[in-house]
Structures are given as C-alpha cells and as structure tokens.
Amino acid sequence: MRNDVGVANECWVRHLSAESGADLQQRFRTITADRRKRLTDMSVDHWKAPTLTPVGPDSYGRFMRVRVFDCWMHEQDIRDGLSKPASDTELAGPAARLTLDEMATSMGFVVGKLGKAPDGSRVAIELTGPLARTIRVVVDGRARLVEDFGGQQPTATIRVDGVLFTRLAGGRADTGAGGVELSGDEDVAARIVEHLNYTI
C-alpha cells in the first residue's frame, strides 16, 4: 500500500476475507447485474454529463472507461494468481482495447513528466502480441500523444509485449525482469521504462 486509495482497498479486502468463495461470487453477480441494468438504462445525456473522475473532471462515459481499465487490470491480477492467463481471443476483446485507450492517455505524463524525455523527443511505444498497437508521444514544450510523427522517425523506441506493458504500467512487474527492447536514444527509453508504473 502506497497511498490512501491503497489503504481503502485493503480495508475492503480484509472486510470481505472471511466470506466464502461462493458468497463472494454471489455478491459479485448481484452487484454487477444491478450496475449493468443501471448503466444500460442511462440516457446519452447522462453518459456525456460532466463529473469528477479518478483522472480529473470529465464525462461520466470517461469515468466508466476508467472503471473498465480498473476491472480489466484486476482480472489480470486474478488470472496471474490462478496461473490462468487470458487467451489471445480474450485479449482481442473490447475491454482490453478500452483499457489500452485509457492507458495511452497517460503516456504523455509518463514520457514527459516521469521519464523526463527532453524537448524534441519522439517516443514510440510499440506493443506486440494480441494487444499490438503503437503509442506515439512527442515532446514539444510538453509531452503529448500524436497519431504519427509527420514522416519523422522516433528518437526512442520501446518494444514490449502488450500484456507485459500493462503489468509494468500497473506496477505488477519488475522493469528489470527483461522482455523490453530499446532502440534509438536508449538512455531516454530506459528512463521511461523505469518510470512506466504510473497507476495508484
């Protein structure tokens, strides 16, 4: 536990730890069925309405995308604990795509603020495997996501399996454990990887 959110989560873990697996499963099914109905019944205006989210003020829809990210990450935690990794087919689903969409929004912060990539940097984070995509960040006064580098090559490239990327960014894997390829300005790339864990 590294912060107040972690402490609050641990309180729930301890509170529920005495319940049987069957009782927890029933609780999960009841709560998720209720939430599914409520979310399905919401109007478009409600989804677009401004609200506070864990990432600052945004729409209720963005808040729910953050929740998809949370749930997907914790599903992988459970899978890790049970040694039952997701199949390629499961990883190709919409929850994984939304999770990576949400994670990509934080890569400007990771590259610029945490990784201290210098002005003029063009960083490509190439994800491989079933979660394949490339996340591109330019640093021009501030670090921001871009669709492409306008015909220019990246100054630093980080190549990593998509699932490992999510585990590193979530603080679930050790950055020194291997599985990450660096090219271009390897000092900058290594510093970014070292600071990839941006989650609470």
ABEGO torsion letter per residue (X at the ends): XABAAAAAAAAAAAAAAABBAAAAAAAAAAAAAAAAAAAAABBAAAAABBBBBAAEBBBAAAAAAAAAAAAAAAAAAAAAAAGBBBBAAAAABAAAAAAAAAAAAAAAAAAAAAAGBBBGBBBBBBBBEAABBBBBBBBBGBBBBBABAGGBBBABBBBBBAAAAAAAAAGABBAAAEGBBBBEBAAAAAAAAAAABABX
